[in-house]
Amino acid sequence: IPVIKGNPAFVEELNEAISVLKSQGKIEKIAAKWLKGPLVYITEGERIAAIFGAVITATLVLVLVFFLRRNTIKRNAERNKAEKMTKASLREKEVLLQEIHHRVKNNLQVVSSMLSLQARAEASNETADALLDSERRIRVMAQVHESLYRSEDLAHVDARTYLENITMDVRDNQLNGEDRIVIKEDIDPVVLNVDRAVPIGQIVSEMLSNSMKHAFPGDKAGVINFSFKQVEGGVIKLSVSDNGVGLPGDFDIARSKSLGLQLIAALSAILEGELTVSGSPGASFQLSFEEMAL
């Protein structure tokens, strides 16, 4: 029990009282546990030294905590700044890529318009048709860049929107407003890698165009069924079939001289797909290929 110097008589009397109690054996257990000897008192200098030591220790601890905290705050600020700079840089690149896609799309549309004007000026129907087919193929390529320009994802294309736009474009340009041919669509909401989107779009365009041109001669009415389905095992099945006149019995797409059919075969090979063609009743084009990992 610390007692301030200045009351020595009190201390001596207290020690004597404790000694008497101990001699009587009444508080032996308590004395053995808590009292190791006679009470002592500390000097004022010892008290001040103890307080000073505690203050110094606390100050050193506070200084250490302060510097550690400051370093932590500094590192966090630097990390946040680096993250903001990285995000800003990525955003700038995304905007730049979107602008590039937009400009490419515009340039392709200019080329498409030039081919259309040239086709109208041609006296030969065969030449005009060839120019219009080229124009349609360029519009398909422009459609990819249009989709990427309007999307936040610059590496992938939504298959449903993309293929629906291609179908509408082919129908509007082939039928010139007529409604004698109906196209029934069944397209799954598949996300396509850009490298896949271009050949897939061209294949669909060629298949639909081929059916519209040749399946219903003499302004006959008919139906074209177009499906794009995702099945088990990461396989996509593309199908275009019609109820038109069909294909010749000896038809072989590998020996066809039609540029459109040659493109279908070549692009199917690029996709490493399995192409099946049948011509009765009506014409049917079936293509199965594995979905590319995103």
Secondary structure, DSSP 4 states (H G I P E B T S, - for coil): ---BTT-HHHHHHHHHHHHHHHHTTTTHHHHHHH-SSS---B-HHHHHHHHHHHHHHHHHHHHHHHHHHHHHHHHHHHHHHHHHHHHHHHHHHHHHHHHHHHHHHHHHHHHHHHHHHHHHH-S-HHHHHHHHHHHHHHHHHHHHHHHHHT-S-SSEEEHHHHHHHHHHHHHHHHHTT--SEEEEEEE--PEEEHHHHHHHHHHHHHHHHHHHHHTS-TT--EEEEEEEEEETTTEEEEEEEESSS---TT--GGG---HHHHHHHHHHHHTT-EEEEE-SSS-EEEEEEEPPP-
